[in-house]
Amino acid sequence: MNGHNYYVYILTNENNTVLYTGVTRDLIRRLDEHKKGVGSRFTKKYNLHKLVYFEHFYRIETAIDREKQIKAGSKAKKSCLD
């Protein structure tokens, strides 16, 4: 397949009380940015550094659709993902 790599991921804080869902093309780089407090005020504010879930996609449209699906779900449903 001649596609790219895209990832939908979920981060949480040390106490697993806040969740953040995002999409990126480079998961390692994006996680490093989150740890440095770059690129997302929300993850910086709530100290979200722990990766609890990710999925891989070849098409950005599919990844964005999945991100929207996850964000539309309840926190209880998201907790079942990890």
N, CA, C and O of each residue as an XYZ file, in Angstrom:
328
protein
N       0.844     -1.181      0.000
C       0.000      0.000      0.000
C       0.888      1.242      0.000
O       1.897      1.284      0.703
N       0.526      2.224     -0.764
C       1.346      3.408     -0.934
C       0.810      4.572     -0.113
O       0.711      5.687     -0.625
N       0.470      4.342      1.127
C      -0.073      5.388      1.976
C       0.947      5.918      2.952
O       2.114      5.524      2.948
N       0.487      6.803      3.769
C       1.320      7.375      4.816
C       0.936      6.748      6.150
O       0.017      5.933      6.227
N       1.638      7.133      7.171
C       1.318      6.667      8.512
C       0.676      7.797      9.300
O       1.216      8.900      9.388
N      -0.481      7.504      9.870
C      -1.188      8.443     10.728
C      -1.604      7.690     11.978
O      -1.877      6.490     11.942
N      -1.647      8.413     13.075
C      -1.971      7.788     14.347
C      -3.019      8.603     15.091
O      -2.968      9.832     15.124
N      -3.966      7.894     15.684
C      -4.887      8.477     16.651
C      -4.391      7.978     17.996
O      -4.098      6.793     18.159
N      -4.298      8.885     18.958
C      -3.725      8.490     20.237
C      -4.484      9.133     21.386
O      -5.150     10.156     21.221
N      -4.369      8.513     22.553
C      -4.989      9.038     23.763
C      -3.911      9.147     24.835
O      -3.167      8.202     25.097
N      -3.850     10.329     25.446
C      -2.944     10.592     26.560
C      -3.752     10.802     27.830
O      -4.919     11.192     27.784
N      -3.120     10.541     28.958
C      -3.733     10.830     30.245
C      -2.652     11.365     31.187
O      -1.470     11.409     30.848
N      -3.091     11.765     32.367
C      -2.152     12.250     33.378
C      -1.770     11.106     34.314
O      -2.219      9.973     34.140
N      -0.948     11.409     35.295
C      -0.450     10.395     36.221
C      -1.579      9.674     36.965
O      -1.482      8.479     37.246
N      -2.652     10.412     37.280
C      -3.771      9.829     38.042
C      -4.892      9.297     37.163
O      -5.924      8.865     37.677
N      -4.708      9.321     35.853
C      -5.716      8.834     34.897
C      -7.058      9.546     35.044
O      -8.108      8.917     34.913
N      -7.035     10.848     35.315
C      -8.277     11.581     35.528
C      -8.685     12.456     34.342
O      -9.832     12.895     34.269
N      -7.765     12.713     33.417
C      -8.048     13.555     32.254
C      -7.559     12.822     31.007
O      -6.484     12.221     31.012
N      -8.359     12.877     29.939
C      -7.979     12.239     28.683
C      -7.865     13.268     27.572
O      -8.610     14.246     27.533
N      -6.921     13.034     26.670
C      -6.739     13.869     25.483
C      -6.609     12.945     24.282
O      -5.822     11.998     24.306
N      -7.370     13.215     23.240
C      -7.299     12.427     22.014
C      -6.780     13.313     20.895
O      -7.245     14.440     20.721
N      -5.812     12.805     20.132
C      -5.241     13.578     19.041
C      -4.908     12.722     17.843
O      -4.995     11.495     17.891
N      -4.523     13.392     16.759
C      -4.099     12.739     15.510
C      -2.742     13.309     15.137
O      -2.508     14.509     15.279
N      -1.859     12.465     14.666
C      -0.545     12.920     14.228
C      -0.021     12.010     13.131
O      -0.479     10.881     12.953
N       0.941     12.530     12.412
C       1.614     11.736     11.394
C       2.865     11.069     11.973
O       3.318     10.044     11.465
N       3.408     11.644     13.019
C       4.633     11.135     13.642
C       4.395     11.010     15.145
O       4.542     11.986     15.881
N       4.037      9.839     15.592
C       3.644      9.622     16.982
C       4.787      9.897     17.955
O       4.569     10.533     18.986
N       5.975      9.441     17.658
C       7.118      9.647     18.558
C       7.413     11.131     18.730
O       7.590     11.609     19.850
N       7.465     11.859     17.617
C       7.727     13.299     17.678
C       6.640     14.016     18.466
O       6.933     14.882     19.290
N       5.383     13.656     18.213
C       4.267     14.334     18.877
C       4.275     14.062     20.378
O       4.012     14.971     21.165
N       4.568     12.846     20.783
C       4.649     12.539     22.211
C       5.767     13.333     22.872
O       5.617     13.803     24.000
N       6.884     13.481     22.174
C       7.986     14.283     22.687
C       7.559     15.746     22.844
O       7.900     16.391     23.836
N       6.822     16.262     21.874
C       6.315     17.633     21.971
C       5.395     17.799     23.181
O       5.487     18.790     23.905
N       4.521     16.837     23.392
C       3.629     16.904     24.553
C       4.440     16.924     25.856
O       4.145     17.700     26.765
N       5.445     16.079     25.937
C       6.274     16.032     27.150
C       7.007     17.344     27.397
O       7.259     17.718     28.543
N       7.350     18.049     26.304
C       8.032     19.340     26.426
C       7.054     20.501     26.606
O       7.470     21.644     26.798
N       5.750     20.204     26.543
C       4.745     21.252     26.697
C       4.554     22.107     25.460
O       4.138     23.262     25.554
N       4.857     21.542     24.300
C       4.771     22.274     23.040
C       3.550     21.804     22.245
O       3.279     20.606     22.159
N       2.816     22.761     21.665
C       1.791     22.401     20.690
C       0.386     22.210     21.211
O      -0.556     22.231     20.418
N       0.200     22.028     22.488
C      -1.139     21.860     23.033
C      -1.201     22.446     24.435
O      -0.591     21.927     25.371
N      -1.944     23.531     24.561
C      -2.100     24.135     25.891
C      -2.839     23.192     26.839
O      -2.565     23.168     28.039
N      -3.771     22.420     26.297
C      -4.555     21.501     27.119
C      -3.673     20.434     27.759
O      -3.767     20.192     28.962
N      -2.820     19.797     26.964
C      -1.962     18.745     27.521
C      -0.946     19.323     28.492
O      -0.580     18.671     29.470
N      -0.489     20.539     28.229
C       0.449     21.187     29.140
C      -0.241     21.522     30.467
O       0.303     21.269     31.542
N      -1.440     22.091     30.374
C      -2.187     22.496     31.568
C      -2.465     21.320     32.502
O      -2.345     21.446     33.721
N      -2.838     20.175     31.923
C      -3.218     19.020     32.730
C      -2.109     17.975     32.862
O      -2.333     16.890     33.398
N      -0.924     18.303     32.375
C       0.237     17.426     32.514
C      -0.031     16.027     31.937
O       0.170     15.013     32.606
N      -0.482     16.003     30.702
C      -0.842     14.741     30.046
C       0.352     14.215     29.257
O       0.659     14.709     28.172
N       1.008     13.226     29.804
C       2.212     12.673     29.170
C       2.146     11.171     28.961
O       2.978     10.609     28.249
N       1.182     10.520     29.563
C       1.137      9.056     29.525
C       0.277      8.564     28.355
O      -0.931      8.798     28.320
N       0.908      7.888     27.413
C       0.200      7.309     26.277
C      -0.526      6.055     26.755
O       0.097      5.134     27.284
N      -1.842      6.023     26.568
C      -2.604      4.856     27.005
C      -3.213      4.076     25.846
O      -3.678      2.950     26.019
N      -3.206      4.699     24.642
C      -3.827      4.014     23.506
C      -3.394      4.677     22.209
O      -3.212      5.894     22.165
N      -3.226      3.885     21.147
C      -3.047      4.452     19.811
C      -3.495      3.453     18.766
O      -3.517      2.244     18.998
N      -3.853      3.987     17.607
C      -4.223      3.189     16.435
C      -3.486      3.750     15.233
O      -3.237      4.953     15.155
N      -3.142      2.888     14.306
C      -2.417      3.265     13.087
C      -3.379      3.269     11.896
O      -4.247      2.405     11.776
N      -3.203      4.269     11.015
C      -4.007      4.372      9.795
C      -3.112      4.778      8.631
O      -2.059      5.385      8.829
N      -3.536      4.439      7.421
C      -2.802      4.827      6.224
C      -3.376      6.081      5.575
O      -2.712      6.710      4.751
N      -4.589      6.445      5.935
C      -5.239      7.617      5.341
C      -5.618      8.604      6.431
O      -6.187      8.218      7.453
N      -5.307      9.871      6.220
C      -5.609     10.899      7.206
C      -7.116     11.017      7.441
O      -7.556     11.261      8.565
N      -7.898     10.844      6.388
C      -9.356     10.949      6.529
C      -9.897      9.894      7.488
O     -10.783     10.173      8.296
N      -9.364      8.696      7.392
C      -9.790      7.610      8.276
C      -9.365      7.894      9.709
O     -10.122      7.643     10.647
N      -8.167      8.410      9.877
C      -7.672      8.747     11.217
C      -8.520      9.844     11.846
O      -8.870      9.758     13.023
N      -8.853     10.870     11.078
C      -9.670     11.964     11.612
C     -11.070     11.476     11.962
O     -11.630     11.873     12.984
N     -11.632     10.626     11.125
C     -12.952     10.051     11.433
C     -12.908      9.268     12.742
O     -13.828      9.357     13.556
N     -11.845      8.507     12.941
C     -11.709      7.719     14.175
C     -11.530      8.634     15.383
O     -12.101      8.378     16.444
N     -10.748      9.692     15.232
C     -10.564     10.646     16.321
C     -11.917     11.242     16.734
O     -12.220     11.339     17.923
N     -12.715     11.634     15.759
C     -14.036     12.194     16.043
C     -14.926     11.175     16.744
O     -15.670     11.520     17.662
N     -14.848      9.929     16.313
C     -15.636      8.863     16.934
C     -15.245      8.693     18.398
O     -16.115      8.562     19.259
N     -13.960      8.694     18.684
C     -13.485      8.547     20.062
C     -13.898      9.752     20.894
O     -14.369      9.595     22.020
N     -13.727     10.947     20.352
C     -14.074     12.159     21.098
C     -15.568     12.234     21.389
O     -15.971     12.837     22.384
N     -16.392     11.635     20.544
C     -17.835     11.659     20.753
C     -18.278     10.690     21.836
O     -19.391     10.802     22.350
N     -17.422      9.742     22.186
C     -17.765      8.752     23.199
C     -17.585      9.289     24.612
O     -16.972     10.336     24.822
N     -18.116      8.573     25.550
C     -17.984      8.955     26.959
C     -16.612      8.576     27.497
O     -15.906      7.766     26.896
N     -16.238      9.159     28.626
C     -14.965      8.823     29.253
C     -14.927      7.342     29.633
O     -13.881      6.700     29.535
N     -16.072      6.801     30.067
C     -16.129      5.375     30.440
C     -15.804      4.500     29.235
O     -15.081      3.512     29.364
N     -16.337      4.858     28.054
C     -16.040      4.079     26.863
C     -14.570      4.176     26.493
O     -13.959      3.178     26.111
N     -13.994      5.377     26.605
C     -12.577      5.563     26.293
C     -11.697      4.780     27.240
O     -10.654      4.271     26.831
N     -12.092      4.672     28.495
C     -11.309      3.932     29.475
C     -11.201      2.465     29.108
O     -10.236      1.802     29.488
N     -12.168      1.954     28.382
C     -12.146      0.555     27.960
C     -11.154      0.309     26.837
O     -10.829     -0.841     26.541
N     -10.667      1.375     26.206
C      -9.736      1.219     25.092
C      -8.363      0.778     25.525
O      -7.666      0.100     24.771
N      -7.948      1.155     26.747
C      -6.573      0.835     27.144
C      -6.468     -0.480     27.843
O      -5.373     -0.885     28.236
